[in-house]
Amino acid sequence: MKDINKQEKILLDKLQQYIHHSYLAQFIDAPFIDEDKLFLTVALCNEAGLPNEKVESYCLTSMLIQVGLDTHEEVSTSNHLPDHKQKNQQLKILAGVYYSGLYYNLLSKIGDVEMINVLAQSIKVINEHKIEIYQGKDQSKAFFLNCLRKIEGELLRNMAQSFQLDYWEELLPEILLLKRLNGEKENSRKQKYSVIYQHLLNMVSDQEKAGTMSHETIEEKVFNLFEEYIGVTRQKIDKLLEVSIENSIIRDRIQQIINLHTNTLHQIVEEG
């Protein structure tokens, strides 16, 4: 049995080497690497029984794409930034393109046209659903959750589909959706408001006809929506996990991830 934790550490080191750029490092922070997502990608590739060379290529390429997409989300849409911040934002756009573009080079080395197509299609779907969130034309809960699920989980879902791993195709997007929902909830506590938060704020305002509601009341309703969505997603994950994952390392790590991102909610339920 392969040591998945060791594989993850080796790949994390290689990933950090790939994304380091001496010029970019002078002006922007090093990009965030989601180690849970890296672990899940390593686990998926191992479940598919891939040789070590492909495990490394697929994990590094999918994570480079993810880092690029995440970097683009950090770009401000404000038209009123001082010059030094405008340069910072421009470099973030270039960095995102640079990180994402590295994956072509990696996959071309092993001539994997099929996986290039899988990942390229994933990027297309992710960006389409980001646009849907930005536009905010559909204010339904189902639409919102589906968009966020696609944004967070489409890369791994498409990879699992290409490996014909139906169980993982369904499980992984839900885990990543849970992580994003909890992250957005925690950021809203710290008044770090994102496009996702703004979408829910607009949704509550429109549905509640909130002209006479205080801003604090609307914010509380948004926070409650995050809690509701986290609870629904956790229930779906728990149902999926009734099917046992044989590898105990993978099973325990997945349980740690979902517990971490629903801990507060479950404490409230248990105490109630």
ChimeraX commands (.cxc) that place a marker at each C-alpha (Angstrom):
marker #1 position 0.00,0.00,0.00 radius 0.5
marker #1 position 1.30,3.43,-0.97 radius 0.5
marker #1 position 2.02,5.97,1.79 radius 0.5
marker #1 position -0.46,8.66,0.75 radius 0.5
marker #1 position 0.64,11.14,3.41 radius 0.5
marker #1 position 4.23,10.86,2.18 radius 0.5
marker #1 position 3.09,11.31,-1.42 radius 0.5
marker #1 position 1.14,14.41,-0.41 radius 0.5
marker #1 position 4.18,15.98,1.29 radius 0.5
marker #1 position 6.46,15.29,-1.70 radius 0.5
marker #1 position 3.93,16.76,-4.11 radius 0.5
marker #1 position 3.35,19.80,-1.87 radius 0.5
marker #1 position 7.09,20.54,-1.95 radius 0.5
marker #1 position 7.18,20.19,-5.75 radius 0.5
marker #1 position 4.09,22.35,-6.13 radius 0.5
marker #1 position 5.66,25.12,-4.04 radius 0.5
marker #1 position 8.75,24.98,-6.25 radius 0.5
marker #1 position 6.65,25.23,-9.40 radius 0.5
marker #1 position 4.67,28.27,-8.30 radius 0.5
marker #1 position 7.62,30.22,-6.92 radius 0.5
marker #1 position 8.51,33.13,-9.19 radius 0.5
marker #1 position 11.17,35.55,-7.97 radius 0.5
marker #1 position 9.65,38.62,-9.65 radius 0.5
marker #1 position 6.07,37.94,-8.55 radius 0.5
marker #1 position 7.27,37.25,-5.01 radius 0.5
marker #1 position 8.48,40.87,-4.76 radius 0.5
marker #1 position 4.96,42.25,-5.19 radius 0.5
marker #1 position 2.33,39.67,-4.28 radius 0.5
marker #1 position 1.97,37.08,-1.54 radius 0.5
marker #1 position 2.69,33.44,-2.26 radius 0.5
marker #1 position -0.54,31.77,-3.44 radius 0.5
marker #1 position -2.57,29.67,-1.06 radius 0.5
marker #1 position -2.33,25.91,-1.58 radius 0.5
marker #1 position -5.31,23.95,-0.30 radius 0.5
marker #1 position -3.65,20.91,1.26 radius 0.5
marker #1 position -6.99,19.16,1.80 radius 0.5
marker #1 position -7.67,19.43,-1.92 radius 0.5
marker #1 position -4.18,18.13,-2.68 radius 0.5
marker #1 position -4.75,15.16,-0.40 radius 0.5
marker #1 position -8.11,14.38,-2.01 radius 0.5
marker #1 position -6.50,14.53,-5.45 radius 0.5
marker #1 position -3.74,12.15,-4.36 radius 0.5
marker #1 position -6.37,9.83,-2.84 radius 0.5
marker #1 position -8.43,9.90,-6.04 radius 0.5
marker #1 position -5.46,9.05,-8.24 radius 0.5
marker #1 position -4.48,6.21,-5.94 radius 0.5
marker #1 position -8.02,4.85,-5.94 radius 0.5
marker #1 position -7.80,4.84,-9.75 radius 0.5
marker #1 position -4.69,2.65,-9.50 radius 0.5
marker #1 position -2.53,5.04,-11.49 radius 0.5
marker #1 position 1.25,4.58,-11.73 radius 0.5
marker #1 position 3.38,7.01,-9.71 radius 0.5
marker #1 position 4.31,9.08,-12.76 radius 0.5
marker #1 position 0.67,9.82,-13.57 radius 0.5
marker #1 position -0.25,10.39,-9.93 radius 0.5
marker #1 position 2.40,13.11,-9.79 radius 0.5
marker #1 position 1.47,14.68,-13.13 radius 0.5
marker #1 position -2.27,14.70,-12.49 radius 0.5
marker #1 position -1.97,16.02,-8.92 radius 0.5
marker #1 position 0.46,18.78,-9.83 radius 0.5
marker #1 position -1.48,19.87,-12.92 radius 0.5
marker #1 position -4.87,19.97,-11.23 radius 0.5
marker #1 position -3.46,21.87,-8.26 radius 0.5
marker #1 position -1.68,24.37,-10.51 radius 0.5
marker #1 position -4.99,25.04,-12.23 radius 0.5
marker #1 position -6.68,25.44,-8.85 radius 0.5
marker #1 position -4.02,27.86,-7.63 radius 0.5
marker #1 position -4.48,29.90,-10.82 radius 0.5
marker #1 position -8.26,30.01,-10.45 radius 0.5
marker #1 position -8.02,30.93,-6.76 radius 0.5
marker #1 position -5.53,33.71,-7.55 radius 0.5
marker #1 position -7.94,35.25,-10.05 radius 0.5
marker #1 position -10.66,35.30,-7.39 radius 0.5
marker #1 position -8.46,37.59,-5.29 radius 0.5
marker #1 position -8.40,40.27,-7.98 radius 0.5
marker #1 position -10.36,43.38,-6.97 radius 0.5
marker #1 position -13.06,44.73,-9.32 radius 0.5
marker #1 position -12.75,48.26,-7.92 radius 0.5
marker #1 position -11.97,51.08,-10.34 radius 0.5
marker #1 position -10.63,53.31,-7.58 radius 0.5
marker #1 position -7.36,51.74,-6.50 radius 0.5
marker #1 position -4.11,53.65,-6.01 radius 0.5
marker #1 position -1.35,53.01,-8.55 radius 0.5
marker #1 position 0.64,50.56,-6.41 radius 0.5
marker #1 position -2.47,48.46,-5.76 radius 0.5
marker #1 position -3.42,48.51,-9.43 radius 0.5
marker #1 position -0.02,47.03,-10.23 radius 0.5
marker #1 position -0.59,44.40,-7.54 radius 0.5
marker #1 position -3.93,43.45,-9.10 radius 0.5
marker #1 position -2.46,43.31,-12.60 radius 0.5
marker #1 position 0.28,41.00,-11.39 radius 0.5
marker #1 position -2.29,38.75,-9.72 radius 0.5
marker #1 position -4.04,38.36,-13.07 radius 0.5
marker #1 position -0.76,37.49,-14.75 radius 0.5
marker #1 position 0.17,35.14,-11.92 radius 0.5
marker #1 position -3.14,33.30,-12.25 radius 0.5
marker #1 position -2.56,32.78,-15.95 radius 0.5
marker #1 position 1.03,31.70,-15.27 radius 0.5
marker #1 position 0.05,29.12,-12.64 radius 0.5
marker #1 position -2.74,27.66,-14.76 radius 0.5
marker #1 position -0.60,27.59,-17.89 radius 0.5
marker #1 position 2.10,25.48,-16.27 radius 0.5
marker #1 position -0.17,22.44,-16.42 radius 0.5
marker #1 position 0.05,22.23,-20.22 radius 0.5
marker #1 position 3.80,21.84,-19.97 radius 0.5
marker #1 position 3.54,19.09,-17.36 radius 0.5
marker #1 position 0.96,17.03,-19.23 radius 0.5
marker #1 position 2.66,17.48,-22.59 radius 0.5
marker #1 position 5.72,15.72,-21.17 radius 0.5
marker #1 position 3.73,12.49,-20.89 radius 0.5
marker #1 position 1.63,13.16,-24.00 radius 0.5
marker #1 position -1.68,12.99,-22.13 radius 0.5
marker #1 position -4.11,14.66,-24.54 radius 0.5
marker #1 position -7.12,13.03,-22.89 radius 0.5
marker #1 position -6.39,14.55,-19.47 radius 0.5
marker #1 position -5.67,17.94,-21.04 radius 0.5
marker #1 position -9.19,17.80,-22.51 radius 0.5
marker #1 position -10.68,16.76,-19.15 radius 0.5
marker #1 position -9.01,19.64,-17.30 radius 0.5
marker #1 position -9.70,22.20,-20.04 radius 0.5
marker #1 position -13.40,21.30,-19.97 radius 0.5
marker #1 position -13.37,21.65,-16.18 radius 0.5
marker #1 position -11.88,25.15,-16.40 radius 0.5
marker #1 position -14.59,26.13,-18.89 radius 0.5
marker #1 position -17.40,24.89,-16.63 radius 0.5
marker #1 position -15.90,26.52,-13.53 radius 0.5
marker #1 position -15.58,29.90,-15.23 radius 0.5
marker #1 position -19.11,29.68,-16.64 radius 0.5
marker #1 position -20.52,29.12,-13.16 radius 0.5
marker #1 position -18.43,31.93,-11.69 radius 0.5
marker #1 position -20.01,34.24,-14.25 radius 0.5
marker #1 position -23.46,32.97,-13.25 radius 0.5
marker #1 position -22.72,33.85,-9.61 radius 0.5
marker #1 position -21.39,37.29,-10.58 radius 0.5
marker #1 position -24.47,38.05,-12.68 radius 0.5
marker #1 position -26.82,36.85,-9.94 radius 0.5
marker #1 position -29.78,36.43,-12.28 radius 0.5
marker #1 position -31.08,33.31,-10.53 radius 0.5
marker #1 position -31.66,33.80,-6.80 radius 0.5
marker #1 position -32.78,30.26,-5.94 radius 0.5
marker #1 position -30.98,28.18,-3.30 radius 0.5
marker #1 position -30.65,25.17,-5.61 radius 0.5
marker #1 position -29.02,27.28,-8.30 radius 0.5
marker #1 position -26.59,28.83,-5.84 radius 0.5
marker #1 position -25.49,25.50,-4.38 radius 0.5
marker #1 position -25.11,23.93,-7.81 radius 0.5
marker #1 position -22.94,26.83,-9.01 radius 0.5
marker #1 position -20.72,26.71,-5.94 radius 0.5
marker #1 position -20.48,22.91,-6.19 radius 0.5
marker #1 position -19.30,23.24,-9.79 radius 0.5
marker #1 position -16.81,26.00,-8.95 radius 0.5
marker #1 position -15.24,24.01,-6.14 radius 0.5
marker #1 position -15.55,20.42,-7.32 radius 0.5
marker #1 position -15.61,20.28,-11.12 radius 0.5
marker #1 position -11.90,19.56,-11.53 radius 0.5
marker #1 position -11.96,16.49,-9.31 radius 0.5
marker #1 position -15.43,15.44,-10.45 radius 0.5
marker #1 position -14.30,15.33,-14.08 radius 0.5
marker #1 position -11.13,13.48,-13.16 radius 0.5
marker #1 position -13.13,10.90,-11.20 radius 0.5
marker #1 position -15.50,10.54,-14.13 radius 0.5
marker #1 position -12.59,9.93,-16.49 radius 0.5
marker #1 position -11.35,7.21,-14.10 radius 0.5
marker #1 position -14.90,5.73,-13.99 radius 0.5
marker #1 position -15.04,6.13,-10.21 radius 0.5
marker #1 position -18.72,6.99,-9.76 radius 0.5
marker #1 position -18.59,7.10,-5.96 radius 0.5
marker #1 position -15.73,9.60,-5.91 radius 0.5
marker #1 position -17.38,11.61,-8.67 radius 0.5
marker #1 position -20.28,12.23,-6.30 radius 0.5
marker #1 position -18.41,12.47,-2.98 radius 0.5
marker #1 position -15.56,14.87,-3.76 radius 0.5
marker #1 position -17.63,17.85,-4.99 radius 0.5
marker #1 position -19.73,17.68,-1.82 radius 0.5
marker #1 position -16.66,17.72,0.44 radius 0.5
marker #1 position -15.21,20.70,-1.42 radius 0.5
marker #1 position -18.58,22.48,-1.38 radius 0.5
marker #1 position -18.69,22.02,2.39 radius 0.5
marker #1 position -15.20,23.52,2.76 radius 0.5
marker #1 position -16.10,26.56,0.65 radius 0.5
marker #1 position -19.38,27.19,2.47 radius 0.5
marker #1 position -17.65,27.08,5.84 radius 0.5
marker #1 position -14.82,29.28,4.59 radius 0.5
marker #1 position -17.30,31.87,3.33 radius 0.5
marker #1 position -19.20,31.73,6.61 radius 0.5
marker #1 position -16.05,32.29,8.65 radius 0.5
marker #1 position -14.94,35.14,6.38 radius 0.5
marker #1 position -18.31,36.81,6.81 radius 0.5
marker #1 position -17.74,36.73,10.59 radius 0.5
marker #1 position -14.53,38.69,9.98 radius 0.5
marker #1 position -16.31,41.06,7.57 radius 0.5
marker #1 position -14.28,39.74,4.62 radius 0.5
marker #1 position -17.04,39.91,2.06 radius 0.5
marker #1 position -16.73,38.04,-1.24 radius 0.5
marker #1 position -18.79,37.74,-4.41 radius 0.5
marker #1 position -20.35,34.61,-2.88 radius 0.5
marker #1 position -21.39,36.52,0.23 radius 0.5
marker #1 position -22.72,39.41,-1.89 radius 0.5
marker #1 position -24.82,36.95,-3.93 radius 0.5
marker #1 position -26.51,35.65,-0.77 radius 0.5
marker #1 position -26.93,39.19,0.54 radius 0.5
marker #1 position -28.75,40.16,-2.66 radius 0.5
marker #1 position -30.78,36.95,-2.53 radius 0.5
marker #1 position -31.98,37.64,1.01 radius 0.5
marker #1 position -32.70,41.29,0.22 radius 0.5
marker #1 position -34.78,40.39,-2.84 radius 0.5
marker #1 position -36.67,37.49,-1.28 radius 0.5
marker #1 position -37.41,39.23,2.01 radius 0.5
marker #1 position -38.22,42.60,0.40 radius 0.5
marker #1 position -35.72,43.92,2.88 radius 0.5
marker #1 position -36.20,47.64,2.39 radius 0.5
marker #1 position -37.22,48.10,6.02 radius 0.5
marker #1 position -34.82,45.51,7.48 radius 0.5
marker #1 position -31.64,46.61,9.22 radius 0.5
marker #1 position -28.31,45.66,7.69 radius 0.5
marker #1 position -27.56,43.60,10.81 radius 0.5
marker #1 position -30.76,41.58,10.34 radius 0.5
marker #1 position -29.95,40.87,6.71 radius 0.5
marker #1 position -26.42,39.79,7.65 radius 0.5
marker #1 position -27.83,37.45,10.29 radius 0.5
marker #1 position -30.10,35.87,7.68 radius 0.5
marker #1 position -27.14,35.36,5.34 radius 0.5
marker #1 position -25.18,33.72,8.15 radius 0.5
marker #1 position -28.16,31.44,8.84 radius 0.5
marker #1 position -28.24,30.49,5.16 radius 0.5
marker #1 position -24.60,29.42,5.35 radius 0.5
marker #1 position -25.46,27.26,8.37 radius 0.5
marker #1 position -28.44,25.75,6.56 radius 0.5
marker #1 position -26.40,24.93,3.43 radius 0.5
marker #1 position -23.57,23.47,5.52 radius 0.5
marker #1 position -26.06,21.23,7.34 radius 0.5
marker #1 position -27.68,19.99,4.12 radius 0.5
marker #1 position -24.29,19.28,2.53 radius 0.5
marker #1 position -23.00,17.49,5.63 radius 0.5
marker #1 position -26.05,15.23,5.64 radius 0.5
marker #1 position -25.42,14.32,2.02 radius 0.5
marker #1 position -21.77,13.54,2.75 radius 0.5
marker #1 position -22.67,11.41,5.78 radius 0.5
marker #1 position -25.05,9.42,3.59 radius 0.5
marker #1 position -22.34,8.86,0.99 radius 0.5
marker #1 position -19.84,7.81,3.66 radius 0.5
marker #1 position -22.13,4.98,4.74 radius 0.5
marker #1 position -20.35,3.16,1.92 radius 0.5
marker #1 position -17.06,2.25,3.56 radius 0.5
marker #1 position -13.78,3.54,2.14 radius 0.5
marker #1 position -11.33,0.68,2.54 radius 0.5
marker #1 position -8.17,2.76,2.94 radius 0.5
marker #1 position -8.20,3.86,6.60 radius 0.5
marker #1 position -5.82,6.80,5.98 radius 0.5
marker #1 position -8.14,8.24,3.34 radius 0.5
marker #1 position -11.27,7.53,5.39 radius 0.5
marker #1 position -9.88,9.15,8.55 radius 0.5
marker #1 position -8.59,12.23,6.72 radius 0.5
marker #1 position -11.92,12.78,4.98 radius 0.5
marker #1 position -13.67,12.51,8.34 radius 0.5
marker #1 position -11.26,15.08,9.80 radius 0.5
marker #1 position -11.96,17.47,6.92 radius 0.5
marker #1 position -15.74,17.31,7.22 radius 0.5
marker #1 position -15.67,17.49,11.02 radius 0.5
marker #1 position -13.45,20.57,10.90 radius 0.5
marker #1 position -15.86,22.35,8.60 radius 0.5
marker #1 position -19.04,21.47,10.47 radius 0.5
marker #1 position -17.75,21.40,14.06 radius 0.5
marker #1 position -19.60,24.51,15.28 radius 0.5
marker #1 position -22.85,23.49,13.66 radius 0.5
marker #1 position -22.76,19.99,15.14 radius 0.5
marker #1 position -21.94,21.33,18.57 radius 0.5
marker #1 position -25.04,23.52,18.42 radius 0.5
marker #1 position -27.21,20.58,17.30 radius 0.5
marker #1 position -25.84,18.30,20.01 radius 0.5
marker #1 position -26.24,20.91,22.75 radius 0.5
marker #1 position -29.78,21.70,21.58 radius 0.5
marker link #1:1,2 radius 0.2
marker link #1:2,3 radius 0.2
marker link #1:3,4 radius 0.2
marker link #1:4,5 radius 0.2
marker link #1:5,6 radius 0.2
marker link #1:6,7 radius 0.2
marker link #1:7,8 radius 0.2
marker link #1:8,9 radius 0.2
marker link #1:9,10 radius 0.2
marker link #1:10,11 radius 0.2
marker link #1:11,12 radius 0.2
marker link #1:12,13 radius 0.2
marker link #1:13,14 radius 0.2
marker link #1:14,15 radius 0.2
marker link #1:15,16 radius 0.2
marker link #1:16,17 radius 0.2
marker link #1:17,18 radius 0.2
marker link #1:18,19 radius 0.2
marker link #1:19,20 radius 0.2
marker link #1:20,21 radius 0.2
marker link #1:21,22 radius 0.2
marker link #1:22,23 radius 0.2
marker link #1:23,24 radius 0.2
marker link #1:24,25 radius 0.2
marker link #1:25,26 radius 0.2
marker link #1:26,27 radius 0.2
marker link #1:27,28 radius 0.2
marker link #1:28,29 radius 0.2
marker link #1:29,30 radius 0.2
marker link #1:30,31 radius 0.2
marker link #1:31,32 radius 0.2
marker link #1:32,33 radius 0.2
marker link #1:33,34 radius 0.2
marker link #1:34,35 radius 0.2
marker link #1:35,36 radius 0.2
marker link #1:36,37 radius 0.2
marker link #1:37,38 radius 0.2
marker link #1:38,39 radius 0.2
marker link #1:39,40 radius 0.2
marker link #1:40,41 radius 0.2
marker link #1:41,42 radius 0.2
marker link #1:42,43 radius 0.2
marker link #1:43,44 radius 0.2
marker link #1:44,45 radius 0.2
marker link #1:45,46 radius 0.2
marker link #1:46,47 radius 0.2
marker link #1:47,48 radius 0.2
marker link #1:48,49 radius 0.2
marker link #1:49,50 radius 0.2
marker link #1:50,51 radius 0.2
marker link #1:51,52 radius 0.2
marker link #1:52,53 radius 0.2
marker link #1:53,54 radius 0.2
marker link #1:54,55 radius 0.2
marker link #1:55,56 radius 0.2
marker link #1:56,57 radius 0.2
marker link #1:57,58 radius 0.2
marker link #1:58,59 radius 0.2
marker link #1:59,60 radius 0.2
marker link #1:60,61 radius 0.2
marker link #1:61,62 radius 0.2
marker link #1:62,63 radius 0.2
marker link #1:63,64 radius 0.2
marker link #1:64,65 radius 0.2
marker link #1:65,66 radius 0.2
marker link #1:66,67 radius 0.2
marker link #1:67,68 radius 0.2
marker link #1:68,69 radius 0.2
marker link #1:69,70 radius 0.2
marker link #1:70,71 radius 0.2
marker link #1:71,72 radius 0.2
marker link #1:72,73 radius 0.2
marker link #1:73,74 radius 0.2
marker link #1:74,75 radius 0.2
marker link #1:75,76 radius 0.2
marker link #1:76,77 radius 0.2
marker link #1:77,78 radius 0.2
marker link #1:78,79 radius 0.2
marker link #1:79,80 radius 0.2
marker link #1:80,81 radius 0.2
marker link #1:81,82 radius 0.2
marker link #1:82,83 radius 0.2
marker link #1:83,84 radius 0.2
marker link #1:84,85 radius 0.2
marker link #1:85,86 radius 0.2
marker link #1:86,87 radius 0.2
marker link #1:87,88 radius 0.2
marker link #1:88,89 radius 0.2
marker link #1:89,90 radius 0.2
marker link #1:90,91 radius 0.2
marker link #1:91,92 radius 0.2
marker link #1:92,93 radius 0.2
marker link #1:93,94 radius 0.2
marker link #1:94,95 radius 0.2
marker link #1:95,96 radius 0.2
marker link #1:96,97 radius 0.2
marker link #1:97,98 radius 0.2
marker link #1:98,99 radius 0.2
marker link #1:99,100 radius 0.2
marker link #1:100,101 radius 0.2
marker link #1:101,102 radius 0.2
marker link #1:102,103 radius 0.2
marker link #1:103,104 radius 0.2
marker link #1:104,105 radius 0.2
marker link #1:105,106 radius 0.2
marker link #1:106,107 radius 0.2
marker link #1:107,108 radius 0.2
marker link #1:108,109 radius 0.2
marker link #1:109,110 radius 0.2
marker link #1:110,111 radius 0.2
marker link #1:111,112 radius 0.2
marker link #1:112,113 radius 0.2
marker link #1:113,114 radius 0.2
marker link #1:114,115 radius 0.2
marker link #1:115,116 radius 0.2
marker link #1:116,117 radius 0.2
marker link #1:117,118 radius 0.2
marker link #1:118,119 radius 0.2
marker link #1:119,120 radius 0.2
marker link #1:120,121 radius 0.2
marker link #1:121,122 radius 0.2
marker link #1:122,123 radius 0.2
marker link #1:123,124 radius 0.2
marker link #1:124,125 radius 0.2
marker link #1:125,126 radius 0.2
marker link #1:126,127 radius 0.2
marker link #1:127,128 radius 0.2
marker link #1:128,129 radius 0.2
marker link #1:129,130 radius 0.2
marker link #1:130,131 radius 0.2
marker link #1:131,132 radius 0.2
marker link #1:132,133 radius 0.2
marker link #1:133,134 radius 0.2
marker link #1:134,135 radius 0.2
marker link #1:135,136 radius 0.2
marker link #1:136,137 radius 0.2
marker link #1:137,138 radius 0.2
marker link #1:138,139 radius 0.2
marker link #1:139,140 radius 0.2
marker link #1:140,141 radius 0.2
marker link #1:141,142 radius 0.2
marker link #1:142,143 radius 0.2
marker link #1:143,144 radius 0.2
marker link #1:144,145 radius 0.2
marker link #1:145,146 radius 0.2
marker link #1:146,147 radius 0.2
marker link #1:147,148 radius 0.2
marker link #1:148,149 radius 0.2
marker link #1:149,150 radius 0.2
marker link #1:150,151 radius 0.2
marker link #1:151,152 radius 0.2
marker link #1:152,153 radius 0.2
marker link #1:153,154 radius 0.2
marker link #1:154,155 radius 0.2
marker link #1:155,156 radius 0.2
marker link #1:156,157 radius 0.2
marker link #1:157,158 radius 0.2
marker link #1:158,159 radius 0.2
marker link #1:159,160 radius 0.2
marker link #1:160,161 radius 0.2
marker link #1:161,162 radius 0.2
marker link #1:162,163 radius 0.2
marker link #1:163,164 radius 0.2
marker link #1:164,165 radius 0.2
marker link #1:165,166 radius 0.2
marker link #1:166,167 radius 0.2
marker link #1:167,168 radius 0.2
marker link #1:168,169 radius 0.2
marker link #1:169,170 radius 0.2
marker link #1:170,171 radius 0.2
marker link #1:171,172 radius 0.2
marker link #1:172,173 radius 0.2
marker link #1:173,174 radius 0.2
marker link #1:174,175 radius 0.2
marker link #1:175,176 radius 0.2
marker link #1:176,177 radius 0.2
marker link #1:177,178 radius 0.2
marker link #1:178,179 radius 0.2
marker link #1:179,180 radius 0.2
marker link #1:180,181 radius 0.2
marker link #1:181,182 radius 0.2
marker link #1:182,183 radius 0.2
marker link #1:183,184 radius 0.2
marker link #1:184,185 radius 0.2
marker link #1:185,186 radius 0.2
marker link #1:186,187 radius 0.2
marker link #1:187,188 radius 0.2
marker link #1:188,189 radius 0.2
marker link #1:189,190 radius 0.2
marker link #1:190,191 radius 0.2
marker link #1:191,192 radius 0.2
marker link #1:192,193 radius 0.2
marker link #1:193,194 radius 0.2
marker link #1:194,195 radius 0.2
marker link #1:195,196 radius 0.2
marker link #1:196,197 radius 0.2
marker link #1:197,198 radius 0.2
marker link #1:198,199 radius 0.2
marker link #1:199,200 radius 0.2
marker link #1:200,201 radius 0.2
marker link #1:201,202 radius 0.2
marker link #1:202,203 radius 0.2
marker link #1:203,204 radius 0.2
marker link #1:204,205 radius 0.2
marker link #1:205,206 radius 0.2
marker link #1:206,207 radius 0.2
marker link #1:207,208 radius 0.2
marker link #1:208,209 radius 0.2
marker link #1:209,210 radius 0.2
marker link #1:210,211 radius 0.2
marker link #1:211,212 radius 0.2
marker link #1:212,213 radius 0.2
marker link #1:213,214 radius 0.2
marker link #1:214,215 radius 0.2
marker link #1:215,216 radius 0.2
marker link #1:216,217 radius 0.2
marker link #1:217,218 radius 0.2
marker link #1:218,219 radius 0.2
marker link #1:219,220 radius 0.2
marker link #1:220,221 radius 0.2
marker link #1:221,222 radius 0.2
marker link #1:222,223 radius 0.2
marker link #1:223,224 radius 0.2
marker link #1:224,225 radius 0.2
marker link #1:225,226 radius 0.2
marker link #1:226,227 radius 0.2
marker link #1:227,228 radius 0.2
marker link #1:228,229 radius 0.2
marker link #1:229,230 radius 0.2
marker link #1:230,231 radius 0.2
marker link #1:231,232 radius 0.2
marker link #1:232,233 radius 0.2
marker link #1:233,234 radius 0.2
marker link #1:234,235 radius 0.2
marker link #1:235,236 radius 0.2
marker link #1:236,237 radius 0.2
marker link #1:237,238 radius 0.2
marker link #1:238,239 radius 0.2
marker link #1:239,240 radius 0.2
marker link #1:240,241 radius 0.2
marker link #1:241,242 radius 0.2
marker link #1:242,243 radius 0.2
marker link #1:243,244 radius 0.2
marker link #1:244,245 radius 0.2
marker link #1:245,246 radius 0.2
marker link #1:246,247 radius 0.2
marker link #1:247,248 radius 0.2
marker link #1:248,249 radius 0.2
marker link #1:249,250 radius 0.2
marker link #1:250,251 radius 0.2
marker link #1:251,252 radius 0.2
marker link #1:252,253 radius 0.2
marker link #1:253,254 radius 0.2
marker link #1:254,255 radius 0.2
marker link #1:255,256 radius 0.2
marker link #1:256,257 radius 0.2
marker link #1:257,258 radius 0.2
marker link #1:258,259 radius 0.2
marker link #1:259,260 radius 0.2
marker link #1:260,261 radius 0.2
marker link #1:261,262 radius 0.2
marker link #1:262,263 radius 0.2
marker link #1:263,264 radius 0.2
marker link #1:264,265 radius 0.2
marker link #1:265,266 radius 0.2
marker link #1:266,267 radius 0.2
marker link #1:267,268 radius 0.2
marker link #1:268,269 radius 0.2
marker link #1:269,270 radius 0.2
marker link #1:270,271 radius 0.2
marker link #1:271,272 radius 0.2
view
